[in-house]
């Protein structure tokens, strides 16, 4: 169904990115029923409420990682995201956050050997194809590959401010076009995901090569990185987000703050419940 002229954007949230940011930004003294941690839940919800109040989206979709199963990238690249350690309290909250966010009536994607990135990319791409606009909220610069005239990345900064990344913003920050970002990551590497990249190639060289050749494949065809060609093709595949995950239609809907408030109250996050009840009443 084509979007209405007065429709707001689809807000697509990288759940794990914002949950980790919330966990490290909100005091760990925030607890819920049973003495369990509640700081990531509280902080994540505060981020979501601010985004909704500022952007007035037609609907919200959240992508999540499933930590209990290996994703397809980890199966293809040995050591992918290796060495990451997370506190038990953030892991436990990541397990229940989808339920909490779902109580607002928001759709979300999780599991099936996919990462949050793949669900985010697929939701934003589907919105673009229907003629709508999407705002992708994430602190992960890999999301720059999604940027287009209809997809904008919103990156959180300090003090509640955000940066809006459009195609020109990607060029300004990386020196490449959005569609070149996976090639750029393959060449430069990504230490946080343990993608090695090409030997001796950093960000400046990677951008220069792509400015000259346009694509990694064209550089390889010209004889560059002959001994690393297959590895670099793998890195590019790993860096490329899946954009065609089959998702249910995301219908326009207002957040069900009352339902979220009820669950927050059940979990004894009473300050959060009070805030959500006010939103429901307003």
Order of alpha helices (4+ residues) and beta strands (2+ residues): beta-alpha-beta-beta-alpha-beta-alpha-alpha-beta-alpha-beta-beta-beta-alpha-alpha-alpha-alpha-alpha-alpha-alpha
